[in-house]
Amino acid sequence: MHISVGAVSHQILLLEAVQAAVVGSEFQVITSPFKGRLALDEFVMNPPRCLILDGNCPKQSPLVMVDRAKRVLPDTLILVYLRSIRAIECQSLLSLGVSGLIDASCSSDNVVGALRKLMRKEVHLAPNVAQALALSRFRSANPFDKLSPRELTVCDLVIEGSRAPEIAQQLAVSAKTINTYRYRIFEKLGIDSDVELTHLAYNHGLKGVESTHGRV
């Protein structure tokens, strides 16, 4: 009997690659093209054992995607695919309950191996992700480490230019709640505006420069 795996991405090639990766294994992939928002309705009636989320979907923070997926599919294990790697984001995704993080360096065998680790209730980290997390421990203190996963999610969306009503809609809370988060973020970081928040994010790698190995 196959183990069901859901896969969500705006990249058809990525969805096809995931399907091809599990051929001959115990896993069966059900793909769901991302069309501007994370729609999980097709998975609600028959929740997959694992859900692979493309963390690079346009205008959608992976933190927001995981936040929604955990609320809609609380018993489903989540594996996130990242093209760019930011240690602080990886840490927050793990804090949100993500079971695995992979990147473009992962082969078909790596994908199946990652899924099998998740089935054993183990956390899987791709080598580049593990390296980024390890290196981050030797760097100077990052002020964003003070933020909770939800605060970092809001922070990420503010930096991307989203306004409070838009963020509220994505996180299914009120705009007033989002503003409360913003003020709490400002207080923890010792800043007073979204502009200062953006500058601080670039200075501390929350928004980094792409490299061949992702952001580290």
mmCIF file of the C-alpha atoms, coordinates in Angstrom:
data_MODEL
# 
_entry.id   MODEL 
# 
loop_
_atom_site.group_PDB 
_atom_site.id 
_atom_site.type_symbol 
_atom_site.label_atom_id 
_atom_site.label_alt_id 
_atom_site.label_comp_id 
_atom_site.label_asym_id 
_atom_site.label_entity_id 
_atom_site.label_seq_id 
_atom_site.pdbx_PDB_ins_code 
_atom_site.Cartn_x 
_atom_site.Cartn_y 
_atom_site.Cartn_z 
_atom_site.occupancy 
_atom_site.B_iso_or_equiv 
_atom_site.pdbx_formal_charge 
_atom_site.auth_seq_id 
_atom_site.auth_comp_id 
_atom_site.auth_asym_id 
_atom_site.auth_atom_id 
_atom_site.pdbx_PDB_model_num 
ATOM 1   C CA . MET A 1 1   ? 0.000   0.000  0.000   1.00 0.00 ? 1   MET A CA 1 
ATOM 2   C CA . HIS A 1 2   ? 1.360   3.410  -0.987  1.00 0.00 ? 2   HIS A CA 1 
ATOM 3   C CA . ILE A 1 3   ? 2.029   6.250  1.432   1.00 0.00 ? 3   ILE A CA 1 
ATOM 4   C CA . SER A 1 4   ? 0.360   9.421  0.163   1.00 0.00 ? 4   SER A CA 1 
ATOM 5   C CA . VAL A 1 5   ? 2.469   12.551 -0.304  1.00 0.00 ? 5   VAL A CA 1 
ATOM 6   C CA . GLY A 1 6   ? 1.092   15.934 -1.368  1.00 0.00 ? 6   GLY A CA 1 
ATOM 7   C CA . ALA A 1 7   ? 3.257   18.384 -3.313  1.00 0.00 ? 7   ALA A CA 1 
ATOM 8   C CA . VAL A 1 8   ? 2.504   22.090 -3.851  1.00 0.00 ? 8   VAL A CA 1 
ATOM 9   C CA . SER A 1 9   ? 4.506   24.315 -6.200  1.00 0.00 ? 9   SER A CA 1 
ATOM 10  C CA . HIS A 1 10  ? 4.088   26.912 -8.937  1.00 0.00 ? 10  HIS A CA 1 
ATOM 11  C CA . GLN A 1 11  ? 6.803   25.091 -10.883 1.00 0.00 ? 11  GLN A CA 1 
ATOM 12  C CA . ILE A 1 12  ? 5.368   22.263 -12.978 1.00 0.00 ? 12  ILE A CA 1 
ATOM 13  C CA . LEU A 1 13  ? 8.883   20.916 -13.542 1.00 0.00 ? 13  LEU A CA 1 
ATOM 14  C CA . LEU A 1 14  ? 9.406   20.630 -9.783  1.00 0.00 ? 14  LEU A CA 1 
ATOM 15  C CA . LEU A 1 15  ? 6.118   18.767 -9.339  1.00 0.00 ? 15  LEU A CA 1 
ATOM 16  C CA . GLU A 1 16  ? 7.059   16.400 -12.155 1.00 0.00 ? 16  GLU A CA 1 
ATOM 17  C CA . ALA A 1 17  ? 10.507  15.897 -10.631 1.00 0.00 ? 17  ALA A CA 1 
ATOM 18  C CA . VAL A 1 18  ? 8.982   14.957 -7.258  1.00 0.00 ? 18  VAL A CA 1 
ATOM 19  C CA . GLN A 1 19  ? 6.657   12.477 -8.943  1.00 0.00 ? 19  GLN A CA 1 
ATOM 20  C CA . ALA A 1 20  ? 9.561   10.953 -10.876 1.00 0.00 ? 20  ALA A CA 1 
ATOM 21  C CA . ALA A 1 21  ? 11.706  10.770 -7.735  1.00 0.00 ? 21  ALA A CA 1 
ATOM 22  C CA . VAL A 1 22  ? 9.316   8.414  -5.924  1.00 0.00 ? 22  VAL A CA 1 
ATOM 23  C CA . VAL A 1 23  ? 8.708   5.988  -8.814  1.00 0.00 ? 23  VAL A CA 1 
ATOM 24  C CA . GLY A 1 24  ? 9.330   2.463  -7.575  1.00 0.00 ? 24  GLY A CA 1 
ATOM 25  C CA . SER A 1 25  ? 9.181   3.508  -3.900  1.00 0.00 ? 25  SER A CA 1 
ATOM 26  C CA . GLU A 1 26  ? 6.456   3.154  -1.292  1.00 0.00 ? 26  GLU A CA 1 
ATOM 27  C CA . PHE A 1 27  ? 5.328   6.750  -1.870  1.00 0.00 ? 27  PHE A CA 1 
ATOM 28  C CA . GLN A 1 28  ? 2.643   8.107  -4.178  1.00 0.00 ? 28  GLN A CA 1 
ATOM 29  C CA . VAL A 1 29  ? 2.596   11.833 -4.937  1.00 0.00 ? 29  VAL A CA 1 
ATOM 30  C CA . ILE A 1 30  ? -0.522  13.942 -5.486  1.00 0.00 ? 30  ILE A CA 1 
ATOM 31  C CA . THR A 1 31  ? 0.466   17.272 -7.025  1.00 0.00 ? 31  THR A CA 1 
ATOM 32  C CA . SER A 1 32  ? -1.310  20.605 -6.562  1.00 0.00 ? 32  SER A CA 1 
ATOM 33  C CA . PRO A 1 33  ? -0.173  23.563 -8.713  1.00 0.00 ? 33  PRO A CA 1 
ATOM 34  C CA . PHE A 1 34  ? 0.157   26.795 -6.724  1.00 0.00 ? 34  PHE A CA 1 
ATOM 35  C CA . LYS A 1 35  ? -2.015  29.524 -8.260  1.00 0.00 ? 35  LYS A CA 1 
ATOM 36  C CA . GLY A 1 36  ? -1.396  32.637 -6.205  1.00 0.00 ? 36  GLY A CA 1 
ATOM 37  C CA . ARG A 1 37  ? -2.474  31.250 -2.834  1.00 0.00 ? 37  ARG A CA 1 
ATOM 38  C CA . LEU A 1 38  ? -2.038  28.081 -0.824  1.00 0.00 ? 38  LEU A CA 1 
ATOM 39  C CA . ALA A 1 39  ? -5.215  26.058 -1.440  1.00 0.00 ? 39  ALA A CA 1 
ATOM 40  C CA . LEU A 1 40  ? -5.288  22.784 0.489   1.00 0.00 ? 40  LEU A CA 1 
ATOM 41  C CA . ASP A 1 41  ? -8.963  21.924 0.012   1.00 0.00 ? 41  ASP A CA 1 
ATOM 42  C CA . GLU A 1 42  ? -8.212  18.828 -2.075  1.00 0.00 ? 42  GLU A CA 1 
ATOM 43  C CA . PHE A 1 43  ? -6.138  17.396 0.788   1.00 0.00 ? 43  PHE A CA 1 
ATOM 44  C CA . VAL A 1 44  ? -8.627  18.003 3.613   1.00 0.00 ? 44  VAL A CA 1 
ATOM 45  C CA . MET A 1 45  ? -10.837 14.938 3.059   1.00 0.00 ? 45  MET A CA 1 
ATOM 46  C CA . ASN A 1 46  ? -7.854  12.597 2.663   1.00 0.00 ? 46  ASN A CA 1 
ATOM 47  C CA . PRO A 1 47  ? -4.862  14.231 4.385   1.00 0.00 ? 47  PRO A CA 1 
ATOM 48  C CA . PRO A 1 48  ? -1.503  13.021 3.030   1.00 0.00 ? 48  PRO A CA 1 
ATOM 49  C CA . ARG A 1 49  ? 1.041   11.587 5.443   1.00 0.00 ? 49  ARG A CA 1 
ATOM 50  C CA . CYS A 1 50  ? 3.505   14.192 4.210   1.00 0.00 ? 50  CYS A CA 1 
ATOM 51  C CA . LEU A 1 51  ? 3.222   17.506 2.368   1.00 0.00 ? 51  LEU A CA 1 
ATOM 52  C CA . ILE A 1 52  ? 6.059   18.931 0.271   1.00 0.00 ? 52  ILE A CA 1 
ATOM 53  C CA . LEU A 1 53  ? 5.782   22.716 0.055   1.00 0.00 ? 53  LEU A CA 1 
ATOM 54  C CA . ASP A 1 54  ? 7.748   24.815 -2.409  1.00 0.00 ? 54  ASP A CA 1 
ATOM 55  C CA . GLY A 1 55  ? 9.044   27.668 -0.269  1.00 0.00 ? 55  GLY A CA 1 
ATOM 56  C CA . ASN A 1 56  ? 9.738   29.757 -3.368  1.00 0.00 ? 56  ASN A CA 1 
ATOM 57  C CA . CYS A 1 57  ? 6.162   30.347 -4.502  1.00 0.00 ? 57  CYS A CA 1 
ATOM 58  C CA . PRO A 1 58  ? 5.704   33.953 -5.705  1.00 0.00 ? 58  PRO A CA 1 
ATOM 59  C CA . LYS A 1 59  ? 4.373   36.502 -3.213  1.00 0.00 ? 59  LYS A CA 1 
ATOM 60  C CA . GLN A 1 60  ? 4.084   33.820 -0.543  1.00 0.00 ? 60  GLN A CA 1 
ATOM 61  C CA . SER A 1 61  ? 6.389   33.511 2.436   1.00 0.00 ? 61  SER A CA 1 
ATOM 62  C CA . PRO A 1 62  ? 7.235   29.889 3.309   1.00 0.00 ? 62  PRO A CA 1 
ATOM 63  C CA . LEU A 1 63  ? 6.528   30.786 6.931   1.00 0.00 ? 63  LEU A CA 1 
ATOM 64  C CA . VAL A 1 64  ? 2.978   31.784 5.977   1.00 0.00 ? 64  VAL A CA 1 
ATOM 65  C CA . MET A 1 65  ? 2.519   28.621 3.915   1.00 0.00 ? 65  MET A CA 1 
ATOM 66  C CA . VAL A 1 66  ? 3.637   26.414 6.794   1.00 0.00 ? 66  VAL A CA 1 
ATOM 67  C CA . ASP A 1 67  ? 1.501   28.372 9.264   1.00 0.00 ? 67  ASP A CA 1 
ATOM 68  C CA . ARG A 1 68  ? -1.594  27.727 7.130   1.00 0.00 ? 68  ARG A CA 1 
ATOM 69  C CA . ALA A 1 69  ? -0.718  24.106 6.359   1.00 0.00 ? 69  ALA A CA 1 
ATOM 70  C CA . LYS A 1 70  ? -0.265  23.292 10.059  1.00 0.00 ? 70  LYS A CA 1 
ATOM 71  C CA . ARG A 1 71  ? -3.706  24.734 10.807  1.00 0.00 ? 71  ARG A CA 1 
ATOM 72  C CA . VAL A 1 72  ? -5.494  22.958 7.942   1.00 0.00 ? 72  VAL A CA 1 
ATOM 73  C CA . LEU A 1 73  ? -3.568  19.646 8.121   1.00 0.00 ? 73  LEU A CA 1 
ATOM 74  C CA . PRO A 1 74  ? -2.372  19.382 11.750  1.00 0.00 ? 74  PRO A CA 1 
ATOM 75  C CA . ASP A 1 75  ? -1.350  15.708 11.524  1.00 0.00 ? 75  ASP A CA 1 
ATOM 76  C CA . THR A 1 76  ? 0.510   15.938 8.211   1.00 0.00 ? 76  THR A CA 1 
ATOM 77  C CA . LEU A 1 77  ? 4.311   16.033 8.225   1.00 0.00 ? 77  LEU A CA 1 
ATOM 78  C CA . ILE A 1 78  ? 5.773   18.943 6.260   1.00 0.00 ? 78  ILE A CA 1 
ATOM 79  C CA . LEU A 1 79  ? 8.882   18.980 4.067   1.00 0.00 ? 79  LEU A CA 1 
ATOM 80  C CA . VAL A 1 80  ? 9.852   22.404 2.668   1.00 0.00 ? 80  VAL A CA 1 
ATOM 81  C CA . TYR A 1 81  ? 11.860  22.927 -0.514  1.00 0.00 ? 81  TYR A CA 1 
ATOM 82  C CA . LEU A 1 82  ? 14.043  26.045 -0.401  1.00 0.00 ? 82  LEU A CA 1 
ATOM 83  C CA . ARG A 1 83  ? 15.973  27.596 -3.268  1.00 0.00 ? 83  ARG A CA 1 
ATOM 84  C CA . SER A 1 84  ? 17.543  30.259 -1.043  1.00 0.00 ? 84  SER A CA 1 
ATOM 85  C CA . ILE A 1 85  ? 18.750  29.360 2.426   1.00 0.00 ? 85  ILE A CA 1 
ATOM 86  C CA . ARG A 1 86  ? 18.569  31.765 5.351   1.00 0.00 ? 86  ARG A CA 1 
ATOM 87  C CA . ALA A 1 87  ? 19.538  30.272 8.689   1.00 0.00 ? 87  ALA A CA 1 
ATOM 88  C CA . ILE A 1 88  ? 17.077  32.366 10.679  1.00 0.00 ? 88  ILE A CA 1 
ATOM 89  C CA . GLU A 1 89  ? 14.216  31.368 8.360   1.00 0.00 ? 89  GLU A CA 1 
ATOM 90  C CA . CYS A 1 90  ? 15.223  27.703 8.593   1.00 0.00 ? 90  CYS A CA 1 
ATOM 91  C CA . GLN A 1 91  ? 15.246  27.938 12.386  1.00 0.00 ? 91  GLN A CA 1 
ATOM 92  C CA . SER A 1 92  ? 11.777  29.488 12.374  1.00 0.00 ? 92  SER A CA 1 
ATOM 93  C CA . LEU A 1 93  ? 10.387  26.872 9.988   1.00 0.00 ? 93  LEU A CA 1 
ATOM 94  C CA . LEU A 1 94  ? 11.656  24.152 12.314  1.00 0.00 ? 94  LEU A CA 1 
ATOM 95  C CA . SER A 1 95  ? 10.108  26.005 15.274  1.00 0.00 ? 95  SER A CA 1 
ATOM 96  C CA . LEU A 1 96  ? 6.781   26.030 13.425  1.00 0.00 ? 96  LEU A CA 1 
ATOM 97  C CA . GLY A 1 97  ? 6.910   22.242 13.286  1.00 0.00 ? 97  GLY A CA 1 
ATOM 98  C CA . VAL A 1 98  ? 8.441   21.540 9.872   1.00 0.00 ? 98  VAL A CA 1 
ATOM 99  C CA . SER A 1 99  ? 9.891   18.025 9.752   1.00 0.00 ? 99  SER A CA 1 
ATOM 100 C CA . GLY A 1 100 ? 12.367  18.518 6.925   1.00 0.00 ? 100 GLY A CA 1 
ATOM 101 C CA . LEU A 1 101 ? 14.161  21.121 4.790   1.00 0.00 ? 101 LEU A CA 1 
ATOM 102 C CA . ILE A 1 102 ? 15.636  20.342 1.369   1.00 0.00 ? 102 ILE A CA 1 
ATOM 103 C CA . ASP A 1 103 ? 17.122  22.417 -1.440  1.00 0.00 ? 103 ASP A CA 1 
ATOM 104 C CA . ALA A 1 104 ? 18.020  22.215 -5.130  1.00 0.00 ? 104 ALA A CA 1 
ATOM 105 C CA . SER A 1 105 ? 21.101  20.088 -4.398  1.00 0.00 ? 105 SER A CA 1 
ATOM 106 C CA . CYS A 1 106 ? 18.905  17.136 -3.399  1.00 0.00 ? 106 CYS A CA 1 
ATOM 107 C CA . SER A 1 107 ? 18.750  14.232 -5.852  1.00 0.00 ? 107 SER A CA 1 
ATOM 108 C CA . SER A 1 108 ? 15.859  11.821 -6.375  1.00 0.00 ? 108 SER A CA 1 
ATOM 109 C CA . ASP A 1 109 ? 17.415  9.425  -3.861  1.00 0.00 ? 109 ASP A CA 1 
ATOM 110 C CA . ASN A 1 110 ? 17.719  12.288 -1.358  1.00 0.00 ? 110 ASN A CA 1 
ATOM 111 C CA . VAL A 1 111 ? 14.000  13.066 -1.698  1.00 0.00 ? 111 VAL A CA 1 
ATOM 112 C CA . VAL A 1 112 ? 12.966  9.471  -1.039  1.00 0.00 ? 112 VAL A CA 1 
ATOM 113 C CA . GLY A 1 113 ? 15.469  9.267  1.822   1.00 0.00 ? 113 GLY A CA 1 
ATOM 114 C CA . ALA A 1 114 ? 14.064  12.461 3.330   1.00 0.00 ? 114 ALA A CA 1 
ATOM 115 C CA . LEU A 1 115 ? 10.504  11.131 3.139   1.00 0.00 ? 115 LEU A CA 1 
ATOM 116 C CA . ARG A 1 116 ? 11.547  7.885  4.791   1.00 0.00 ? 116 ARG A CA 1 
ATOM 117 C CA . LYS A 1 117 ? 13.202  9.790  7.643   1.00 0.00 ? 117 LYS A CA 1 
ATOM 118 C CA . LEU A 1 118 ? 10.003  11.760 8.149   1.00 0.00 ? 118 LEU A CA 1 
ATOM 119 C CA . MET A 1 119 ? 8.024   8.512  8.330   1.00 0.00 ? 119 MET A CA 1 
ATOM 120 C CA . ARG A 1 120 ? 10.357  7.441  11.146  1.00 0.00 ? 120 ARG A CA 1 
ATOM 121 C CA . LYS A 1 121 ? 9.535   10.718 12.948  1.00 0.00 ? 121 LYS A CA 1 
ATOM 122 C CA . GLU A 1 122 ? 13.061  12.025 12.323  1.00 0.00 ? 122 GLU A CA 1 
ATOM 123 C CA . VAL A 1 123 ? 13.963  15.532 11.164  1.00 0.00 ? 123 VAL A CA 1 
ATOM 124 C CA . HIS A 1 124 ? 15.704  15.757 7.789   1.00 0.00 ? 124 HIS A CA 1 
ATOM 125 C CA . LEU A 1 125 ? 18.048  18.627 6.889   1.00 0.00 ? 125 LEU A CA 1 
ATOM 126 C CA . ALA A 1 126 ? 19.745  18.891 3.490   1.00 0.00 ? 126 ALA A CA 1 
ATOM 127 C CA . PRO A 1 127 ? 23.549  19.352 3.791   1.00 0.00 ? 127 PRO A CA 1 
ATOM 128 C CA . ASN A 1 128 ? 23.397  23.027 2.738   1.00 0.00 ? 128 ASN A CA 1 
ATOM 129 C CA . VAL A 1 129 ? 20.695  23.718 5.312   1.00 0.00 ? 129 VAL A CA 1 
ATOM 130 C CA . ALA A 1 130 ? 22.599  21.935 8.081   1.00 0.00 ? 130 ALA A CA 1 
ATOM 131 C CA . GLN A 1 131 ? 25.730  23.906 7.156   1.00 0.00 ? 131 GLN A CA 1 
ATOM 132 C CA . ALA A 1 132 ? 23.883  27.247 7.243   1.00 0.00 ? 132 ALA A CA 1 
ATOM 133 C CA . LEU A 1 133 ? 22.426  26.453 10.664  1.00 0.00 ? 133 LEU A CA 1 
ATOM 134 C CA . ALA A 1 134 ? 25.812  25.338 11.987  1.00 0.00 ? 134 ALA A CA 1 
ATOM 135 C CA . LEU A 1 135 ? 27.599  28.468 10.705  1.00 0.00 ? 135 LEU A CA 1 
ATOM 136 C CA . SER A 1 136 ? 24.952  30.739 12.201  1.00 0.00 ? 136 SER A CA 1 
ATOM 137 C CA . ARG A 1 137 ? 25.957  29.592 15.693  1.00 0.00 ? 137 ARG A CA 1 
ATOM 138 C CA . PHE A 1 138 ? 29.414  31.106 15.278  1.00 0.00 ? 138 PHE A CA 1 
ATOM 139 C CA . ARG A 1 139 ? 28.245  34.521 14.132  1.00 0.00 ? 139 ARG A CA 1 
ATOM 140 C CA . SER A 1 140 ? 27.550  37.573 16.232  1.00 0.00 ? 140 SER A CA 1 
ATOM 141 C CA . ALA A 1 141 ? 24.160  37.818 17.902  1.00 0.00 ? 141 ALA A CA 1 
ATOM 142 C CA . ASN A 1 142 ? 21.320  38.374 15.445  1.00 0.00 ? 142 ASN A CA 1 
ATOM 143 C CA . PRO A 1 143 ? 18.565  40.653 16.826  1.00 0.00 ? 143 PRO A CA 1 
ATOM 144 C CA . PHE A 1 144 ? 15.975  38.711 14.834  1.00 0.00 ? 144 PHE A CA 1 
ATOM 145 C CA . ASP A 1 145 ? 16.647  35.700 17.056  1.00 0.00 ? 145 ASP A CA 1 
ATOM 146 C CA . LYS A 1 146 ? 14.508  37.517 19.643  1.00 0.00 ? 146 LYS A CA 1 
ATOM 147 C CA . LEU A 1 147 ? 11.408  37.122 17.492  1.00 0.00 ? 147 LEU A CA 1 
ATOM 148 C CA . SER A 1 148 ? 8.942   34.271 17.752  1.00 0.00 ? 148 SER A CA 1 
ATOM 149 C CA . PRO A 1 149 ? 8.146   32.274 14.573  1.00 0.00 ? 149 PRO A CA 1 
ATOM 150 C CA . ARG A 1 150 ? 4.858   34.166 14.149  1.00 0.00 ? 150 ARG A CA 1 
ATOM 151 C CA . GLU A 1 151 ? 6.607   37.528 14.662  1.00 0.00 ? 151 GLU A CA 1 
ATOM 152 C CA . LEU A 1 152 ? 9.225   36.554 12.112  1.00 0.00 ? 152 LEU A CA 1 
ATOM 153 C CA . THR A 1 153 ? 6.457   35.590 9.691   1.00 0.00 ? 153 THR A CA 1 
ATOM 154 C CA . VAL A 1 154 ? 4.889   39.033 10.060  1.00 0.00 ? 154 VAL A CA 1 
ATOM 155 C CA . CYS A 1 155 ? 8.332   40.609 9.796   1.00 0.00 ? 155 CYS A CA 1 
ATOM 156 C CA . ASP A 1 156 ? 9.031   38.749 6.552   1.00 0.00 ? 156 ASP A CA 1 
ATOM 157 C CA . LEU A 1 157 ? 5.780   39.980 5.013   1.00 0.00 ? 157 LEU A CA 1 
ATOM 158 C CA . VAL A 1 158 ? 6.335   43.581 6.126   1.00 0.00 ? 158 VAL A CA 1 
ATOM 159 C CA . ILE A 1 159 ? 9.780   43.545 4.525   1.00 0.00 ? 159 ILE A CA 1 
ATOM 160 C CA . GLU A 1 160 ? 8.232   42.227 1.299   1.00 0.00 ? 160 GLU A CA 1 
ATOM 161 C CA . GLY A 1 161 ? 5.997   45.317 1.269   1.00 0.00 ? 161 GLY A CA 1 
ATOM 162 C CA . SER A 1 162 ? 2.701   43.788 2.408   1.00 0.00 ? 162 SER A CA 1 
ATOM 163 C CA . ARG A 1 163 ? 0.374   46.055 4.396   1.00 0.00 ? 163 ARG A CA 1 
ATOM 164 C CA . ALA A 1 164 ? -1.406  45.094 7.612   1.00 0.00 ? 164 ALA A CA 1 
ATOM 165 C CA . PRO A 1 165 ? -4.762  44.187 5.933   1.00 0.00 ? 165 PRO A CA 1 
ATOM 166 C CA . GLU A 1 166 ? -2.975  41.952 3.406   1.00 0.00 ? 166 GLU A CA 1 
ATOM 167 C CA . ILE A 1 167 ? -0.938  40.231 6.108   1.00 0.00 ? 167 ILE A CA 1 
ATOM 168 C CA . ALA A 1 168 ? -4.054  39.802 8.236   1.00 0.00 ? 168 ALA A CA 1 
ATOM 169 C CA . GLN A 1 169 ? -5.824  38.081 5.368   1.00 0.00 ? 169 GLN A CA 1 
ATOM 170 C CA . GLN A 1 170 ? -2.936  35.691 4.793   1.00 0.00 ? 170 GLN A CA 1 
ATOM 171 C CA . LEU A 1 171 ? -2.656  34.763 8.477   1.00 0.00 ? 171 LEU A CA 1 
ATOM 172 C CA . ALA A 1 172 ? -6.417  34.733 9.102   1.00 0.00 ? 172 ALA A CA 1 
ATOM 173 C CA . VAL A 1 173 ? -6.299  37.315 11.909  1.00 0.00 ? 173 VAL A CA 1 
ATOM 174 C CA . SER A 1 174 ? -7.400  40.949 12.242  1.00 0.00 ? 174 SER A CA 1 
ATOM 175 C CA . ALA A 1 175 ? -5.383  43.932 10.998  1.00 0.00 ? 175 ALA A CA 1 
ATOM 176 C CA . LYS A 1 176 ? -5.350  45.156 14.603  1.00 0.00 ? 176 LYS A CA 1 
ATOM 177 C CA . THR A 1 177 ? -3.589  41.945 15.647  1.00 0.00 ? 177 THR A CA 1 
ATOM 178 C CA . ILE A 1 178 ? -1.003  42.425 12.900  1.00 0.00 ? 178 ILE A CA 1 
ATOM 179 C CA . ASN A 1 179 ? -0.296  45.973 14.075  1.00 0.00 ? 179 ASN A CA 1 
ATOM 180 C CA . THR A 1 180 ? 0.150   44.625 17.598  1.00 0.00 ? 180 THR A CA 1 
ATOM 181 C CA . TYR A 1 181 ? 2.739   42.200 16.220  1.00 0.00 ? 181 TYR A CA 1 
ATOM 182 C CA . ARG A 1 182 ? 4.467   45.056 14.367  1.00 0.00 ? 182 ARG A CA 1 
ATOM 183 C CA . TYR A 1 183 ? 4.776   47.194 17.507  1.00 0.00 ? 183 TYR A CA 1 
ATOM 184 C CA . ARG A 1 184 ? 6.054   44.192 19.456  1.00 0.00 ? 184 ARG A CA 1 
ATOM 185 C CA . ILE A 1 185 ? 8.643   43.545 16.729  1.00 0.00 ? 185 ILE A CA 1 
ATOM 186 C CA . PHE A 1 186 ? 9.721   47.198 16.759  1.00 0.00 ? 186 PHE A CA 1 
ATOM 187 C CA . GLU A 1 187 ? 10.073  47.101 20.541  1.00 0.00 ? 187 GLU A CA 1 
ATOM 188 C CA . LYS A 1 188 ? 12.167  43.926 20.527  1.00 0.00 ? 188 LYS A CA 1 
ATOM 189 C CA . LEU A 1 189 ? 14.434  45.218 17.755  1.00 0.00 ? 189 LEU A CA 1 
ATOM 190 C CA . GLY A 1 190 ? 14.699  48.773 19.094  1.00 0.00 ? 190 GLY A CA 1 
ATOM 191 C CA . ILE A 1 191 ? 13.374  50.420 15.906  1.00 0.00 ? 191 ILE A CA 1 
ATOM 192 C CA . ASP A 1 192 ? 10.469  52.705 14.994  1.00 0.00 ? 192 ASP A CA 1 
ATOM 193 C CA . SER A 1 193 ? 9.491   52.079 11.374  1.00 0.00 ? 193 SER A CA 1 
ATOM 194 C CA . ASP A 1 194 ? 9.145   49.602 8.521   1.00 0.00 ? 194 ASP A CA 1 
ATOM 195 C CA . VAL A 1 195 ? 12.053  51.332 6.758   1.00 0.00 ? 195 VAL A CA 1 
ATOM 196 C CA . GLU A 1 196 ? 14.354  50.681 9.729   1.00 0.00 ? 196 GLU A CA 1 
ATOM 197 C CA . LEU A 1 197 ? 13.088  47.105 9.846   1.00 0.00 ? 197 LEU A CA 1 
ATOM 198 C CA . THR A 1 198 ? 14.018  46.588 6.184   1.00 0.00 ? 198 THR A CA 1 
ATOM 199 C CA . HIS A 1 199 ? 17.517  48.043 6.658   1.00 0.00 ? 199 HIS A CA 1 
ATOM 200 C CA . LEU A 1 200 ? 18.075  45.888 9.738   1.00 0.00 ? 200 LEU A CA 1 
ATOM 201 C CA . ALA A 1 201 ? 16.898  42.799 7.848   1.00 0.00 ? 201 ALA A CA 1 
ATOM 202 C CA . TYR A 1 202 ? 19.434  43.325 5.076   1.00 0.00 ? 202 TYR A CA 1 
ATOM 203 C CA . ASN A 1 203 ? 22.221  44.055 7.556   1.00 0.00 ? 203 ASN A CA 1 
ATOM 204 C CA . HIS A 1 204 ? 21.610  40.816 9.446   1.00 0.00 ? 204 HIS A CA 1 
ATOM 205 C CA . GLY A 1 205 ? 20.920  38.456 6.556   1.00 0.00 ? 205 GLY A CA 1 
ATOM 206 C CA . LEU A 1 206 ? 17.158  38.140 6.884   1.00 0.00 ? 206 LEU A CA 1 
ATOM 207 C CA . LYS A 1 207 ? 17.195  39.244 3.258   1.00 0.00 ? 207 LYS A CA 1 
ATOM 208 C CA . GLY A 1 208 ? 20.445  38.013 1.819   1.00 0.00 ? 208 GLY A CA 1 
ATOM 209 C CA . VAL A 1 209 ? 22.287  37.917 -1.466  1.00 0.00 ? 209 VAL A CA 1 
ATOM 210 C CA . GLU A 1 210 ? 21.808  34.822 -3.636  1.00 0.00 ? 210 GLU A CA 1 
ATOM 211 C CA . SER A 1 211 ? 24.778  32.545 -4.178  1.00 0.00 ? 211 SER A CA 1 
ATOM 212 C CA . THR A 1 212 ? 25.195  29.227 -5.936  1.00 0.00 ? 212 THR A CA 1 
ATOM 213 C CA . HIS A 1 213 ? 24.610  27.532 -2.598  1.00 0.00 ? 213 HIS A CA 1 
ATOM 214 C CA . GLY A 1 214 ? 21.749  29.734 -1.468  1.00 0.00 ? 214 GLY A CA 1 
ATOM 215 C CA . ARG A 1 215 ? 21.783  32.298 1.315   1.00 0.00 ? 215 ARG A CA 1 
ATOM 216 C CA . VAL A 1 216 ? 23.995  31.339 4.233   1.00 0.00 ? 216 VAL A CA 1 
# 
